[in-house]
Amino acid sequence: MGYRNRYWDGYYYTPSKPRTARGGIKSREKRGSFGKSWWARRWIEVLESFRIGARLQRGRAYARSGQALSIEIEKGIVRASVQGSRIRPYDVTIEMKELATAQWKKVEKTLAARPIYAAKLLAGEMPQDIEEAFKQAGIPLFPETYRDLKTECSCPDWSNPCKHIAAVYYLLGEEFDRDPFLIFKLRGRTREELVGDMRIPATAGAADAEPQGDPLPEDPGAYWQGGPVPDDLFDEVRIPQIHASLAKRLGGFPFWRGGSDLVDALEGVYAKASDAGLEMLLPAGDRVEDE
């Protein structure tokens, strides 16, 4: 370390400037706090409770500038590649202790005792007080101390967590906004496994919620060849009230790398496609707009 320029965590040092990363994963929040949902904020609170000083600030800057090149989430572990000041990106791992089978059984018993938990899990929602349910089972959902996590980075920084680990941590917080069940995955269970182990059919209500379409024809060739087109195929053609409705139902793209939100960008594309399609099918005077 060079003993000049800045004082940080008890040492003087010469700050390094990271190389520009192209196509990296940028946080959606350009300023202010990370994470909108309570579970995302809870995750960030854990990191910030570790008191790692200015590395948190630099980690936020790395997350916002797109220094993370890739992030992969598996049961109990996160692997990432983060571009620093050297040519070769640094390898980051964040390991979270998976719950044992017996521990999950206790959690599942607690959750199954409250029908509202099952209903919200089936609807893809994280129950507001689910962390309390874990505590009732005597098992923490989120790490309580830094010892509950094992983090490593291939950078030469002596501090752990370093700014590269902090950057991945912040990006994970935003990803929890998109998919709250990732915290279960880090504890060793996917949402489907948890719902299945609670003996609740994962597809319950799905058939009633969405039309499933016509059954496939008995003749496989007819599927590809089709049949005669009816005269009233298009019936009454309308501009949809909601553009990109399917994309909105699917939610955000994991670790999106674009400058703007994917669903917002697709909404404009769908709107233009609707206008273009209507122009091809109907003269302007024959159009019917949804009220």
C-alpha positions in Angstrom: 0.0 0.0 0.0 1.2 3.5 -0.8 1.0 5.8 2.3 -0.5 8.8 0.5 -3.6 10.4 -0.9 -6.3 8.9 1.3 -6.9 7.5 4.8 -9.3 4.6 5.0 -10.0 2.1 7.8 -6.8 2.9 9.6 -4.4 2.9 6.6 -3.3 5.4 4.0 -3.5 4.1 0.5 -3.4 5.1 -3.2 -7.0 4.5 -4.5 -7.2 2.3 -7.6 -9.6 3.1 -10.5 -11.5 0.1 -11.9 -11.4 -0.7 -15.6 -14.5 0.2 -17.5 -16.7 -2.9 -17.8 -18.7 -3.3 -21.0 -22.1 -5.0 -20.8 -22.0 -5.3 -17.0 -24.9 -5.7 -14.7 -26.0 -2.2 -13.5 -28.3 -1.5 -10.6 -31.7 0.0 -11.4 -31.3 2.5 -8.6 -28.9 5.3 -9.6 -29.1 7.0 -6.3 -30.4 6.5 -2.8 -31.0 3.1 -1.1 -31.0 -0.3 -2.8 -34.0 -2.6 -2.7 -37.7 -1.6 -2.5 -39.3 -4.6 -0.8 -38.9 -5.3 2.9 -37.0 -8.5 2.2 -34.6 -6.8 -0.1 -34.0 -4.0 2.4 -33.6 -6.6 5.1 -30.8 -8.3 3.0 -29.0 -4.9 2.6 -29.4 -4.2 6.3 -27.4 -7.3 7.0 -24.5 -6.2 4.8 -24.5 -2.6 6.2 -24.5 -4.0 9.8 -21.0 -5.4 9.2 -19.5 -2.0 9.4 -16.9 -2.3 6.6 -16.5 1.4 6.2 -15.9 3.1 2.9 -15.9 -0.3 1.1 -19.7 -0.1 1.2 -19.7 3.2 -0.6 -17.3 1.8 -3.3 -19.4 -1.3 -3.5 -22.5 0.8 -4.3 -20.5 2.7 -6.9 -19.4 -0.6 -8.5 -23.0 -1.9 -8.5 -24.3 1.3 -10.2 -21.5 1.5 -12.8 -22.0 -2.1 -14.0 -18.7 -3.6 -12.8 -20.3 -7.0 -12.1 -20.0 -9.0 -15.3 -22.0 -12.1 -14.2 -23.9 -13.4 -11.2 -25.1 -17.0 -10.8 -27.3 -18.1 -7.9 -27.4 -21.7 -6.8 -28.6 -23.4 -3.6 -26.5 -22.0 -0.8 -24.0 -20.1 -3.0 -23.6 -17.1 -5.3 -20.8 -16.9 -7.8 -20.0 -13.7 -9.6 -17.3 -12.1 -11.7 -16.5 -8.4 -11.0 -14.2 -6.2 -13.0 -11.7 -4.3 -10.9 -8.5 -2.4 -11.7 -6.7 -5.4 -13.1 -7.2 -6.9 -16.6 -8.6 -10.2 -15.2 -12.0 -9.8 -13.4 -12.1 -11.0 -9.8 -14.0 -14.1 -8.8 -16.5 -13.5 -6.0 -18.4 -16.2 -4.0 -20.9 -15.6 -1.3 -22.0 -18.8 0.6 -24.9 -19.0 2.9 -25.4 -22.0 5.2 -28.2 -24.2 3.9 -30.8 -25.3 6.4 -30.8 -29.0 7.3 -33.8 -31.2 6.3 -35.0 -31.3 9.9 -34.9 -27.5 10.1 -36.9 -27.1 7.0 -39.5 -29.6 8.4 -39.9 -27.3 11.4 -40.3 -24.3 9.2 -42.8 -26.0 6.9 -44.9 -27.1 9.9 -45.0 -23.5 11.1 -45.9 -22.2 7.7 -48.6 -24.8 7.1 -50.3 -23.8 10.3 -51.1 -20.4 8.7 -53.2 -20.7 5.5 -52.3 -17.1 4.6 -48.7 -18.2 4.1 -49.7 -20.9 1.7 -52.0 -18.6 -0.2 -49.4 -15.9 -0.7 -46.6 -18.4 -1.6 -48.8 -19.9 -4.2 -49.5 -16.4 -5.6 -45.8 -15.7 -5.8 -45.8 -13.3 -2.9 -43.5 -13.2 0.1 -45.6 -13.0 3.3 -44.9 -9.8 5.3 -44.2 -11.6 8.5 -42.6 -14.8 7.2 -39.3 -13.9 8.9 -41.2 -14.1 12.2 -42.5 -17.6 11.3 -38.9 -18.7 10.8 -38.0 -17.3 14.2 -40.9 -19.1 15.8 -39.4 -22.3 14.5 -36.1 -21.2 16.0 -34.4 -20.8 12.6 -33.3 -17.5 11.1 -34.2 -16.8 7.5 -31.6 -14.1 7.0 -28.0 -14.2 8.2 -27.8 -12.7 11.7 -24.1 -12.2 11.9 -21.2 -12.1 9.4 -20.2 -15.6 10.6 -23.4 -16.9 9.0 -21.9 -16.0 5.6 -18.7 -17.1 3.9 -17.4 -14.7 1.3 -14.3 -14.8 -0.8 -12.8 -12.6 -3.6 -9.7 -13.2 -5.7 -8.7 -9.5 -5.4 -5.6 -8.5 -3.3 -7.7 -6.5 -0.8 -7.0 -7.7 2.7 -10.5 -6.8 3.9 -13.4 -9.3 3.6 -16.0 -8.3 2.5 -14.2 -6.1 -0.1 -15.9 -3.6 -2.4 -16.3 -6.4 -5.1 -18.3 -8.6 -2.7 -20.3 -5.5 -1.5 -21.2 -4.7 -5.1 -22.6 -8.3 -5.6 -24.4 -8.0 -2.3 -26.2 -4.8 -3.4 -27.2 -6.3 -6.8 -28.5 -9.4 -5.0 -30.7 -7.0 -2.9 -32.3 -5.7 -6.1 -32.7 -9.2 -7.5 -34.6 -10.1 -4.4 -37.1 -7.4 -5.4 -37.7 -9.3 -8.6 -37.7 -12.8 -7.1 -38.2 -12.8 -3.4 -37.8 -16.6 -3.2 -34.1 -16.4 -3.9 -33.6 -16.1 -0.2 -35.2 -19.5 0.2 -32.8 -20.8 -2.5 -29.8 -19.6 -0.6 -31.1 -21.5 2.4 -31.4 -24.6 0.3 -35.1 -24.7 -1.0 -36.7 -23.4 -4.1 -40.3 -22.0 -3.9 -41.6 -25.1 -5.8 -39.9 -27.4 -3.3 -41.1 -25.5 -0.3 -44.7 -25.5 -1.6 -44.5 -29.2 -2.5 -43.1 -30.1 0.9 -46.0 -28.3 2.6 -48.2 -30.7 0.6 -49.9 -27.9 -1.3 -50.3 -28.5 -5.1 -48.0 -25.9 -6.7 -50.5 -25.5 -9.6 -53.6 -25.2 -7.5 -56.0 -22.7 -9.0 -53.9 -22.2 -12.1 -56.4 -24.0 -14.4 -59.2 -21.7 -13.1 -57.0 -18.5 -13.3 -55.9 -18.8 -17.0 -57.5 -20.4 -20.0 -55.5 -23.4 -21.2 -56.5 -23.3 -24.9 -57.8 -26.0 -27.1 -56.4 -29.6 -26.8 -53.9 -30.7 -29.4 -55.3 -32.6 -32.4 -55.1 -36.4 -32.4 -53.3 -36.2 -35.8 -49.8 -34.7 -35.1 -49.5 -33.5 -38.7 -52.6 -31.4 -38.4 -50.8 -29.4 -35.7 -48.2 -28.1 -38.1 -50.3 -28.0 -41.3 -53.3 -26.2 -39.7 -56.7 -26.0 -41.3 -58.9 -23.7 -43.3 -59.0 -20.1 -42.0 -62.5 -19.1 -41.0 -64.0 -15.9 -42.4 -64.5 -14.4 -38.9 -60.9 -15.2 -37.8 -60.2 -11.7 -36.6 -63.7 -10.9 -35.3 -63.5 -7.4 -33.8 -60.0 -6.1 -33.9 -59.0 -3.8 -31.0 -56.0 -2.1 -29.6 -55.3 -3.8 -26.2 -55.9 -1.8 -23.0 -52.5 -3.0 -21.6 -49.5 -3.3 -23.8 -46.9 -6.0 -23.0 -49.3 -7.6 -20.5 -47.6 -11.0 -20.7 -44.1 -9.5 -20.2 -45.5 -7.6 -17.2 -46.9 -10.8 -15.7 -43.5 -12.5 -16.1 -41.8 -9.6 -14.2 -38.3 -8.2 -14.6 -35.5 -10.0 -16.4 -32.9 -11.4 -14.0 -29.9 -9.1 -13.7 -31.0 -7.0 -16.7 -28.0 -5.2 -18.3 -29.9 -2.5 -20.4 -29.9 1.2 -19.7 -33.7 1.2 -19.2 -36.1 -1.3 -17.7 -36.9 -4.2 -20.1 -40.6 -4.2 -19.5 -40.8 -0.4 -20.0 -38.9 -0.7 -23.3 -41.1 -3.6 -24.5 -44.2 -1.7 -23.7 -43.3 0.9 -26.3 -42.5 -1.8 -28.8 -45.8 -3.5 -28.2 -47.7 -0.2 -28.6 -46.1 0.5 -32.0 -46.7 -3.1 -33.1 -50.4 -2.7 -32.2 -50.7 0.4 -34.3 -48.8 -1.1 -37.2 -51.0 -4.3 -37.1 -54.2 -2.3 -36.9 -53.1 -0.2 -39.9 -52.5 -3.3 -41.9 -55.9 -4.9 -41.1 -58.3 -1.9 -40.9 -58.6 1.6 -42.4 -58.4 4.3 -39.9 -62.1 4.9 -40.0 -63.0 1.3 -39.1 -60.9 1.1 -35.9 -62.4 0.4 -32.5 -60.5 1.6 -29.4 -61.0 0.0 -26.0 -62.5 2.4 -23.5 
